Amino acid sequence: MAYIEIRWHGRAQQGIVTAAKMIGEACLRSGKYVQAFPEFGPERMGAPVKAYNRVSDEPIRLHCQVTDPKYILIADPTLIATVNVTEGAPEDAVFIVNTTKSPADMRNELKLKSKKTLVYTLDASKISLEAISRNVPNTPMLGALAKATDVVTLAALMDNFKDNYSKKFSAKVVEGNITAMTRGYNEVKGE
């Protein structure tokens, strides 16, 4: 069975568990089969957190941790020094990193050898601060994922967010997150 695996690395309060859920919801609406689940250590602000997705055109019968993610999103680049963010990544993995550094600099920092590995960067923290007045880089990173991969479209992410989160958040917060996704899509750089 063919399925796509995604792994998110971040810290508590950066919205990566919600981002994995949003990918799942948007892909489900697009007719895909999905899984979205978190992995926590101690639940405290700033603690390292991982979240995962599986996406497939067929039912997913596997129920275990994601070990070989094709797509790896890093919401907090300080984790690179303490967490093995490249673990299980295939040669043709795609990394999307929230950083002000260039893709070439991140390739070196991640110690990636394969030329098949793609690296994308964006300043998702800056985008989220400007768009929603909080450092929650998840929605700009979702936009970057839509641009860098064919996992989900930006339109599906935005439609899902509007439909599922407009009851939970004010119109201003919803529009800010839509803006953040769009900017993430437009501002991500890759090599």
Long-range contacts (C-beta under 8 A, 24 or more apart in sequence): 1-56, 1-58, 1-60, 1-61, 1-62, 2-56, 2-57, 2-58, 3-33, 3-54, 3-55, 3-56, 3-58, 3-60, 3-62, 4-53, 4-54, 4-55, 4-56, 4-70, 4-71, 4-151, 5-52, 5-53, 5-54, 5-66, 5-68, 5-69, 5-70, 5-71, 6-52, 6-53, 6-54, 6-55, 6-66, 6-69, 6-70, 6-71, 6-72, 6-73, 6-145, 6-151, 7-50, 7-51, 7-52, 7-66, 7-69, 7-71, 7-72, 7-73, 7-88, 8-49, 8-50, 8-51, 8-52, 8-72, 8-73, 8-74, 8-75, 9-48, 9-49, 9-50, 9-72, 9-73, 9-74, 9-75, 9-76, 9-79, 9-83, 9-85, 10-48, 10-49, 10-51, 10-74, 10-75, 10-76, 10-79, 10-137, 10-138, 11-45, 11-46, 11-47, 11-48, 11-49, 11-75, 11-76, 11-79, 12-40, 12-43, 12-44, 12-45, 12-46, 12-47, 12-49, 13-45, 13-46, 13-136, 14-49, 14-75, 14-76, 14-135, 14-136, 14-137, 14-138, 15-75, 15-136, 15-137, 15-138, 15-139, 16-49, 16-50, 16-51, 16-73, 16-75, 16-138, 17-49, 17-51, 18-138, 19-51, 19-73, 19-138, 19-139, 19-141, 19-142, 20-51, 20-52, 20-53, 22-138, 22-142, 22-157, 22-160, 22-161, 22-164, 23-53, 23-55, 23-142, 23-145, 23-151, 23-152, 23-157, 24-53, 24-55, 25-160, 25-164, 26-152, 26-153, 26-156, 26-157, 26-159, 26-160, 27-53, 27-55, 27-151, 27-152, 27-156, 29-156, 29-159, 29-160, 30-152, 30-153, 30-156, 32-56, 32-57, 33-57, 33-58, 33-59, 33-60, 34-60, 35-60, 35-63, 39-65, 48-79, 48-82, 48-83, 55-151, 55-152, 69-93, 70-94, 71-96, 71-145, 71-149, 71-151, 72-96, 73-97, 73-141, 73-144, 73-145, 74-98, 75-124, 75-137, 75-138, 75-141, 77-101, 77-106, 77-109, 80-109, 80-110, 85-110, 86-110, 86-111, 86-112, 89-117, 91-116, 91-117, 92-116, 92-117, 92-118, 93-117, 93-118, 94-118, 94-119, 94-120, 94-148, 94-149, 95-119, 95-120, 96-120, 96-121, 96-122, 96-141, 96-144, 96-145, 96-148, 96-188, 97-121, 97-122, 98-122, 98-123, 98-124, 98-125, 98-137, 98-140, 98-141, 99-123, 100-126, 102-189, 103-189, 103-190, 103-191, 104-191, 107-191, 118-148, 118-190, 118-191, 119-190, 119-191, 120-144, 120-147, 120-148, 120-188, 120-189, 120-190, 121-188, 121-189, 121-190, 122-184, 122-187, 122-188, 122-189, 123-187, 124-180, 124-184, 127-180, 127-183, 127-184, 127-187, 128-180, 131-176, 131-177, 131-179, 131-180, 131-183, 132-173, 132-176, 132-177, 132-180, 133-176, 139-177, 139-180, 139-181, 139-184, 140-180, 140-181, 140-183, 140-184, 140-187, 141-184, 142-181, 142-184, 143-180, 143-181, 143-182, 143-183, 143-184, 143-185, 143-186, 143-188, 144-184, 144-185, 144-187, 144-188, 146-181, 146-185, 147-184, 147-185, 147-186, 147-188, 148-188, 148-190, 154-181, 154-182, 154-185, 157-181, 158-182
